[in-house]
Amino acid sequence: DFISETLEMIIENKSAAFTRKQEKAVATLACKAAIKGNNRFSDFELKKLVEDVLENQDSNTCPHGRPLFAKFDKKTIDKQFRRI
């Protein structure tokens, strides 16, 4: 019943009505289906992924709240590459 109800809510786009348990289950499913490290992708696939992420300006985090982006100043990048 839980899975059927949750899937029905997703299909009907009623995410505002999710219980905390449903939110956690959906977040877990999303993470399990997510792209993992060390995968190889074509240039087309990478371009599409970037376009999709940038198009969805509502979210800057994964379903569990981890950031999708990190901001580094030039000095930090230079230090990482031992330029300074």
Legacy VTK file of the C-alpha trace (Angstrom):
# vtk DataFile Version 3.0
C-alpha trace
ASCII
DATASET POLYDATA
POINTS 84 float
0.000 0.000 0.000
2.813 2.411 0.922
4.591 1.942 -2.413
1.388 2.139 -4.460
0.258 5.287 -2.668
3.671 6.933 -3.053
3.876 6.080 -6.764
0.367 7.419 -7.308
1.332 10.689 -5.611
4.436 10.984 -7.780
2.447 10.356 -10.952
-0.125 12.926 -9.901
2.672 15.345 -8.856
1.368 15.728 -5.314
4.760 15.853 -3.627
3.544 18.527 -1.192
1.345 15.893 0.452
4.202 13.416 1.061
4.730 12.168 4.577
8.281 12.246 5.949
8.490 8.475 5.432
7.466 8.840 1.786
9.960 11.659 1.208
12.758 9.513 2.614
11.737 6.538 0.450
11.607 8.662 -2.719
14.969 10.254 -1.900
16.509 6.816 -1.403
15.077 5.560 -4.701
16.405 8.643 -6.482
19.885 8.155 -5.047
19.917 4.464 -5.973
18.995 5.397 -9.560
21.457 8.291 -9.713
24.647 8.396 -11.734
27.504 6.992 -9.701
31.171 7.913 -9.750
33.568 6.252 -12.177
30.895 5.927 -14.887
31.914 6.804 -18.434
29.652 8.960 -20.576
29.659 10.302 -24.093
30.006 14.036 -24.716
26.317 14.093 -25.672
25.281 12.437 -22.384
27.401 14.844 -20.333
26.025 17.869 -22.172
22.457 16.638 -21.610
23.149 16.060 -17.918
24.517 19.595 -17.458
21.576 21.068 -19.368
19.104 19.129 -17.208
20.762 20.210 -13.960
20.973 23.858 -14.994
17.382 23.807 -16.270
16.118 22.700 -12.856
17.016 25.833 -10.912
14.736 24.784 -8.030
17.254 22.345 -6.631
20.939 22.738 -5.920
21.092 19.564 -3.849
20.529 15.844 -4.263
17.384 14.356 -2.699
19.269 13.867 0.572
20.422 17.480 0.681
23.999 17.082 -0.519
25.139 19.956 -2.752
25.340 19.555 -6.525
27.764 22.456 -6.891
30.809 23.764 -5.071
32.297 27.222 -5.450
36.052 27.765 -5.250
37.938 30.997 -5.570
40.933 31.248 -7.895
43.423 31.113 -5.036
42.034 27.788 -3.801
42.184 26.291 -7.293
45.736 27.572 -7.783
46.745 25.946 -4.481
45.202 22.618 -5.525
47.277 22.643 -8.703
50.362 23.882 -6.828
50.509 27.107 -8.798
51.153 29.141 -5.637
LINES 1 85
84 0 1 2 3 4 5 6 7 8 9 10 11 12 13 14 15 16 17 18 19 20 21 22 23 24 25 26 27 28 29 30 31 32 33 34 35 36 37 38 39 40 41 42 43 44 45 46 47 48 49 50 51 52 53 54 55 56 57 58 59 60 61 62 63 64 65 66 67 68 69 70 71 72 73 74 75 76 77 78 79 80 81 82 83
